[in-house]
Amino acid sequence: MTTMRPFLAAAALAALAAPAAAQQRPAPKAPPPPKEAPPPDATAGALFPCRSDKEVCYVGVAREGKLVVLFTNDPKGEEISGRPVAITDGSADLAKTEGKVVMLVGSLDPKAGFARAEIVDVAGPLVAFAIKSAVGGGGEEPPPPPGPAPKRR
């Protein structure tokens, strides 16, 4: 019987050690440190309507054959912002887009107007409404006041 005890003791130790060994797994390796992030781009979150960052464009409302400029990335834009600017050489016909928001490219002389103008896009009614509302109407006249209420009898 004495020969059986070491065998039973060994079996008991193995039975107790097996669950402990199963629970002890090697710790996973820590993830590698993140690589240094590139510097944030200053224009990443900004809206930019032009087709490329090198293109100069003008967004505005067509009024009486002229463009009331609402946005431009042209450095000379401060001189024309909010006022109607004509197309001097007849290269684009704004009469077809009367009252609509358009994006235009071309050469600008702040005193004379646009030359070599090209209409890039015309906004749909919902987009035009949103743009006009956001910037105060873009030269639109306010709606007429409501008439007097009808009298009841």
Rosetta blueprint (number, residue, H / E / L):
1 M L
2 T L
3 T L
4 M H
5 R H
6 P H
7 F H
8 L H
9 A H
10 A H
11 A H
12 A H
13 L H
14 A H
15 A H
16 L H
17 A H
18 A H
19 P H
20 A H
21 A H
22 A H
23 Q H
24 Q L
25 R L
26 P L
27 A L
28 P L
29 K L
30 A L
31 P L
32 P L
33 P L
34 P L
35 K L
36 E L
37 A L
38 P L
39 P L
40 P L
41 D L
42 A L
43 T L
44 A L
45 G L
46 A L
47 L L
48 F L
49 P L
50 C L
51 R L
52 S L
53 D L
54 K L
55 E L
56 V L
57 C E
58 Y E
59 V E
60 G E
61 V E
62 A E
63 R E
64 E L
65 G L
66 K E
67 L E
68 V E
69 V E
70 L E
71 F E
72 T E
73 N L
74 D L
75 P L
76 K L
77 G H
78 E H
79 E H
80 I H
81 S L
82 G L
83 R L
84 P E
85 V E
86 A E
87 I E
88 T L
89 D L
90 G L
91 S L
92 A L
93 D L
94 L H
95 A H
96 K H
97 T H
98 E L
99 G L
100 K L
101 V E
102 V E
103 M E
104 L E
105 V E
106 G E
107 S E
108 L E
109 D E
110 P L
111 K L
112 A L
113 G E
114 F E
115 A E
116 R E
117 A E
118 E E
119 I E
120 V E
121 D E
122 V E
123 A L
124 G L
125 P H
126 L H
127 V H
128 A H
129 F H
130 A H
131 I H
132 K H
133 S H
134 A H
135 V H
136 G L
137 G L
138 G L
139 G L
140 E L
141 E L
142 P L
143 P L
144 P L
145 P L
146 P L
147 G L
148 P L
149 A L
150 P L
151 K L
152 R L
153 R L
